[in-house]
Amino acid sequence: MRKVEAIFVLAGVAVAAFVVARSFHPTPVPPEPVPGWAYPVPPPPSGPAAKPDNSTLKALPGSKVQFTEAGANTPGTPADWYPEDHPAMPQVVAHARKPQTYACAYCHLPNGQGRPENASLAGQPAAYLFEQVMAIKDGHRKTSEPRMGSIRNMVRVAQLVSPEDARIAADYFSRLKYRKWIRVVETDTVPKFQVDSHNMAMPLPSGGSEPLGSRIIEMPEDVERVELRDSHSGFVAYVPRGAIARGEKLVKSGNGAAPCSSCHGPSLKGIGNVPALAGRSPITIVRQLYDIRHGTRTGDAVEPMKAEVAHMTAEDRVDIAAYLASLTP
């Protein structure tokens, strides 16, 4: 089949999926607990938080600059360890536009790789990124766990950002190349962990392990580097045994709906203003599937997904996310 014909076939399948979704009337969603592992919330603090050190300069492999621990964790003016990795950051990306808020590059990193508590933005379609910021701003994109601080911070930023600045940031991140960032490991156990103040699972210094069960747990490959917000140090995702193979079948079959490739592209790397899924954070994917299923993420952009998530079980979400995260972006 010629390339042009293939594009029209793919577009036709996507349109058919959209038409089905628009006419889809879901049955009431049965009660289902929020999967706390996908929406990490730290325990209440036992005392005042320790202030990060602001006296000792830190260095990272391959970086020509140095920052203190406090300097690397300044939300309004985030550290850029590898400025040669990316084009010059626009002001809205590099600096908070309002006091007491966050710069885009603090949470999503200057190269857009992102972290499990937020999202990877690098290489996503500019139209999609802008659309999602506006959906958060107008209340169409909410969360099933409002206690999650990283999500609350994004809501505040979206409410304050102008559409013009949102377009500038979306264009910047869309032009970055997303690289392999997550190592997926099938296992029965996971290192014992605690959730830190950034809504991230961190292995306990004392070591030990616990049963994984039907969860996905994402942790830093290198805790110290991630705590310094190193945009070259990625994550490991522990998933249940067999999840990748089960997820592949669900993704390719559609599990009673349209295959994921009909909208997200043949390699699941996005097409048009539909986002890429390949190689992205699995717990981020689980959060979105859960939010759409339970009506906390709404609007025209998610209408085609309603039929897709209607019959997904909690186990299906885990398997789908594990498979997608295992793919090469």
Order of alpha helices (4+ residues) and beta strands (2+ residues): alpha-alpha-alpha-alpha-alpha-alpha-alpha-beta-beta-beta-beta-beta-beta-alpha-beta-alpha-alpha-alpha-alpha-alpha
